[in-house]
Amino acid sequence: MALVNSLASSLESYRGRDRLIRTLGYCCQLIGGVLVEQCPSRSEVGKRLLVVSAQLSHCRTVLRLFDDPAMFVYTKQYGLGTEEEDIFTRWLSVLSNMADQLYYPCEHVAWAADAKVLQVDSAWWWTLSTGLWLLSLLLGIVRSLWTALKLRQKLRSPTGTFTSQLPRSKRRAMEAKMWSEVLTLLSNLADLANAVHWLPRGVLWAGRFPPWLVGLMGTISSLLSMYQAARAGSAAEADSS
């Protein structure tokens, strides 16, 4: 019952639904791809799962038509990141926000072109939106790696003068933050593999992933994201109690 209540609570929010749809979509692609390639007797089931995966992906694309205002508000609130202590982290975040802000309208145009609403080359706009997503992922990877290394350096300082003066709760918070950055790094790396795959052929490994591998990378990323969201929710409940 607790699991059902937790799932229902998660589905009440847009982000919670998006995480679940994303995870289900990639899981269907993973299982469907394996069945089509490795189990000829189950290939029909695999093809149906791949259709479900494609429809779930399309569902997320349509829902993202309404993400621009929320992204704009976030970008505006963050601004130039003057509250960030580290200037390198600040500018990585600013550039990442810019890439994310541009990503949405480019994807919308690509969707509209596929739906015959606009008479433009959808392939070009899909490539542009994928490139912006790739840029955002690269910036996020560098930011997470930089932050995790800085936290690790502070926690393992040879002199111990910094960490020895911290309350136990603060130290544990720093350790939790470091591992959160590591999980974000791994999630972004998995997404990066797929982002390159969706670029035009001839760019690194673009177009070379079989469906099951795309599903595997996406499933890994999605599960890590859901785990982090669950941890954040638990931490918030603990703080409020």
Backbone torsions as a table, in degrees:
resi	resn	phi	psi	omega
1	MET	NA	-39.0	179.7
2	ALA	-62.5	-38.5	179.5
3	LEU	-65.7	-40.9	179.6
4	VAL	-64.6	-42.6	179.1
5	ASN	-63.4	-40.4	178.8
6	SER	-64.9	-41.2	179.1
7	LEU	-65.8	-43.2	179.7
8	ALA	-63.0	-40.3	178.6
9	SER	-64.5	-39.1	179.5
10	SER	-66.4	-38.4	-177.2
11	LEU	-73.4	-11.4	177.5
12	GLU	-72.1	-20.6	-179.3
13	SER	-103.1	152.4	179.3
14	TYR	-62.2	-45.9	-178.4
15	ARG	-63.4	-38.0	178.6
16	GLY	-64.6	-43.8	177.5
17	ARG	-63.8	-41.3	-178.5
18	ASP	-62.6	-42.4	178.4
19	ARG	-61.7	-42.3	-179.1
20	LEU	-67.4	-45.0	178.6
21	ILE	-61.0	-42.4	179.4
22	ARG	-61.8	-46.4	-179.2
23	THR	-64.0	-45.4	179.2
24	LEU	-63.0	-40.5	-179.8
25	GLY	-61.7	-46.8	-179.4
26	TYR	-70.7	-34.6	176.9
27	CYS	-63.7	-41.5	176.6
28	CYS	-62.5	-39.0	179.3
29	GLN	-68.2	-38.9	178.9
30	LEU	-63.9	-52.9	-177.5
31	ILE	-67.1	-43.4	179.7
32	GLY	-62.2	-42.0	178.7
33	GLY	-63.8	-39.9	178.5
34	VAL	-65.5	-43.8	-179.3
35	LEU	-63.9	-41.7	-179.0
36	VAL	-65.4	-40.6	-174.9
37	GLU	-85.8	-35.6	-171.1
38	GLN	-107.7	-18.0	-175.6
39	CYS	-129.3	84.9	-178.0
40	PRO	-54.9	-34.2	-179.1
41	SER	-69.2	-20.3	-179.0
42	ARG	-110.5	13.7	-174.6
43	SER	-62.6	-33.5	179.9
44	GLU	-65.1	-40.8	176.2
45	VAL	-63.9	-41.3	178.8
46	GLY	-60.9	-42.2	179.2
47	LYS	-63.4	-38.1	179.2
48	ARG	-66.8	-39.3	177.8
49	LEU	-65.3	-36.5	177.1
50	LEU	-66.1	-34.8	175.7
51	VAL	-65.6	-43.4	177.9
52	VAL	-60.5	-43.0	179.3
53	SER	-60.1	-44.5	-179.9
54	ALA	-63.7	-39.5	179.8
55	GLN	-68.1	-38.3	177.5
56	LEU	-66.1	-38.4	176.7
57	SER	-64.2	-41.1	178.0
58	HIS	-65.0	-37.5	177.4
59	CYS	-59.3	-44.3	179.6
60	ARG	-65.9	-36.7	178.2
61	THR	-62.8	-43.1	179.4
62	VAL	-66.3	-42.7	-179.9
63	LEU	-63.6	-30.7	179.5
64	ARG	-71.3	-7.9	175.4
65	LEU	-61.1	-20.6	-176.4
66	PHE	-106.7	11.8	-176.8
67	ASP	-86.7	-14.6	-174.0
68	ASP	-59.2	-46.9	-179.2
69	PRO	-59.9	-43.5	-180.0
70	ALA	-63.1	-40.7	178.9
71	MET	-66.7	-38.3	179.5
72	PHE	-64.6	-43.3	179.4
73	VAL	-62.6	-43.2	179.0
74	TYR	-63.0	-46.0	180.0
75	THR	-61.5	-40.9	-179.9
76	LYS	-66.9	-42.2	-179.8
77	GLN	-65.5	-38.7	179.7
78	TYR	-71.8	-38.0	178.7
79	GLY	58.0	-128.0	177.9
80	LEU	-94.4	12.3	175.2
81	GLY	64.5	39.3	-176.6
82	THR	-64.9	-18.6	179.3
83	GLU	-81.0	-12.7	177.9
84	GLU	-71.6	135.3	178.7
85	GLU	-75.9	-33.5	-176.0
86	ASP	-98.4	121.0	-175.9
87	ILE	-67.8	-32.9	179.1
88	PHE	-65.6	-45.6	176.7
89	THR	-61.5	-39.2	-179.1
90	ARG	-59.3	-50.3	-175.5
91	TRP	-74.0	-29.3	172.5
92	LEU	-62.8	-41.7	179.6
93	SER	-67.6	-40.6	179.3
94	VAL	-61.8	-46.9	179.4
95	LEU	-64.7	-38.4	178.0
96	SER	-64.1	-41.9	177.4
97	ASN	-62.3	-39.2	178.4
98	MET	-64.0	-43.2	179.1
99	ALA	-63.5	-42.3	179.0
100	ASP	-65.2	-39.8	-179.4
101	GLN	-63.9	-38.1	179.4
102	LEU	-77.6	-26.4	-177.5
103	TYR	-59.1	-46.4	-173.6
104	TYR	-60.5	-52.7	179.7
105	PRO	-62.0	-33.7	178.0
106	CYS	-65.3	-41.3	177.8
107	GLU	-66.9	-37.6	178.6
108	HIS	-61.2	-42.7	178.8
109	VAL	-63.5	-41.9	178.7
110	ALA	-62.0	-43.8	177.7
111	TRP	-61.8	-45.3	-179.2
112	ALA	-63.3	-35.2	178.0
113	ALA	-67.7	-41.6	177.2
114	ASP	-64.0	-34.5	-179.5
115	ALA	-83.5	3.7	-179.8
116	LYS	65.1	21.4	175.3
117	VAL	-78.9	-37.4	177.2
118	LEU	-117.6	143.3	179.4
119	GLN	-96.5	71.1	177.6
120	VAL	-134.4	169.8	-179.1
121	ASP	-78.0	105.5	-177.3
122	SER	-65.4	-34.0	-178.3
123	ALA	-60.4	-40.6	-179.7
124	TRP	-64.5	-42.3	-179.0
125	TRP	-71.4	-34.3	175.0
126	TRP	-65.2	-39.8	178.2
127	THR	-64.4	-41.3	179.4
128	LEU	-64.5	-44.8	179.8
129	SER	-65.6	-38.2	177.0
130	THR	-65.3	-39.3	177.5
131	GLY	-62.9	-39.0	177.8
132	LEU	-67.5	-39.9	175.9
133	TRP	-62.9	-42.3	178.1
134	LEU	-60.7	-43.5	178.3
135	LEU	-61.6	-44.3	178.5
136	SER	-61.3	-41.0	178.7
137	LEU	-64.6	-43.9	179.3
138	LEU	-61.1	-43.5	178.5
139	LEU	-64.8	-39.4	178.0
140	GLY	-65.9	-37.0	178.0
141	ILE	-64.4	-46.3	179.0
142	VAL	-63.1	-42.0	-179.0
143	ARG	-64.3	-45.6	-179.5
144	SER	-65.3	-41.9	179.3
145	LEU	-63.7	-44.7	179.8
146	TRP	-62.0	-46.3	-178.7
147	THR	-65.9	-43.4	-179.7
148	ALA	-63.4	-41.6	179.8
149	LEU	-66.3	-38.8	178.5
150	LYS	-65.6	-42.6	178.3
151	LEU	-66.0	-40.9	178.3
152	ARG	-62.6	-40.3	179.4
153	GLN	-63.4	-41.1	179.2
154	LYS	-66.9	-41.3	-177.4
155	LEU	-71.4	-26.7	-177.8
156	ARG	-112.7	30.9	178.5
157	SER	-59.6	129.3	-178.6
158	PRO	-56.8	-36.3	-177.2
159	THR	-78.6	-31.0	179.6
160	GLY	74.0	7.0	-175.9
161	THR	-68.2	-33.1	-177.8
162	PHE	-75.9	-52.6	-174.7
163	THR	-72.7	-28.2	-179.1
164	SER	-67.3	-24.1	-179.7
165	GLN	-88.0	-7.4	-178.3
166	LEU	-85.0	141.9	171.1
167	PRO	-62.2	155.2	-178.0
168	ARG	-58.6	-37.6	-179.5
169	SER	-64.7	-38.2	179.0
170	LYS	-67.4	-40.6	179.2
171	ARG	-64.0	-42.5	179.0
172	ARG	-65.4	-35.4	177.0
173	ALA	-64.4	-39.7	177.5
174	MET	-65.0	-40.5	179.1
175	GLU	-65.1	-41.1	178.4
176	ALA	-64.2	-39.3	178.1
177	LYS	-64.5	-40.2	179.9
178	MET	-63.0	-45.5	-179.1
179	TRP	-70.2	-29.8	174.5
180	SER	-64.0	-40.6	178.0
181	GLU	-66.8	-35.7	177.6
182	VAL	-64.6	-43.3	179.0
183	LEU	-65.3	-39.8	176.3
184	THR	-62.8	-40.1	177.6
185	LEU	-59.8	-47.5	-179.7
186	LEU	-64.5	-41.0	178.6
187	SER	-62.2	-44.9	179.8
188	ASN	-66.5	-34.9	178.0
189	LEU	-64.5	-41.4	177.6
190	ALA	-63.2	-43.4	177.9
191	ASP	-65.9	-35.8	179.6
192	LEU	-60.9	-40.0	178.7
193	ALA	-58.7	-42.9	178.9
194	ASN	-71.5	-38.0	-179.7
195	ALA	-59.8	-42.6	178.1
196	VAL	-65.5	-39.6	179.2
197	HIS	-57.7	-34.1	-176.8
198	TRP	-87.5	1.3	174.0
199	LEU	-76.7	166.4	178.3
200	PRO	-58.7	145.8	179.7
201	ARG	-56.4	143.1	-178.3
202	GLY	105.9	-14.3	177.5
203	VAL	-97.5	106.8	179.8
204	LEU	50.4	-121.9	-177.6
205	TRP	-100.0	24.3	-177.5
206	ALA	-55.6	130.4	176.8
207	GLY	76.7	5.4	-174.6
208	ARG	-99.4	-10.1	-178.3
209	PHE	-78.0	132.6	169.6
210	PRO	-72.3	160.9	-177.9
211	PRO	-53.9	-39.4	-176.6
212	TRP	-65.8	-32.7	-179.8
213	LEU	-73.0	-39.0	173.9
214	VAL	-59.4	-43.5	178.4
215	GLY	-63.3	-38.8	179.8
216	LEU	-64.7	-47.9	180.0
217	MET	-61.7	-43.3	179.8
218	GLY	-67.1	-37.7	178.4
219	THR	-64.7	-43.0	178.1
220	ILE	-59.5	-48.6	179.6
221	SER	-60.7	-44.3	-177.0
222	SER	-66.4	-43.0	179.9
223	LEU	-65.2	-38.7	177.0
224	LEU	-63.9	-40.2	178.8
225	SER	-64.7	-42.3	179.4
226	MET	-66.5	-38.3	178.3
227	TYR	-63.3	-43.8	178.8
228	GLN	-64.4	-39.8	178.6
229	ALA	-63.9	-40.3	178.8
230	ALA	-65.2	-41.3	177.4
231	ARG	-63.5	-41.9	178.9
232	ALA	-64.7	-38.8	177.8
233	GLY	-65.1	-41.0	178.3
234	SER	-65.1	-40.2	179.5
235	ALA	-65.7	-38.2	179.5
236	ALA	-65.9	-40.5	178.1
237	GLU	-65.0	-39.7	179.3
238	ALA	-64.5	-39.1	179.8
239	ASP	-68.3	-34.8	-176.6
240	SER	-80.9	-18.1	-177.5
241	SER	-85.7	NA	NA
